[in-house]
Amino acid sequence: MMYAEGIGVRENIEKGVEYLKAAGNYGPAMEALKHYKKSLFGVWRRK
């Protein structure tokens, strides 16, 4: 979440999404993933 939001570290949405996916079925992580989508060119963006 820190990487995706840029909290205390440089924002890196791709790395943040990777960590959120690694969290598996953890409720808050699944909810946070709903705020991101992959663009046509394969780059992760906020919705």
Sequence and secondary structure as in RCSB ss.txt:
>XXXX:A:sequence
MMYAEGIGVRENIEKGVEYLKAAGNYGPAMEALKHYKKSLFGVWRRK
>XXXX:A:secstr
 HHHHTSSS   HHHHHHHHHHTTT HHHHHHHTTEEE TTS EEE 
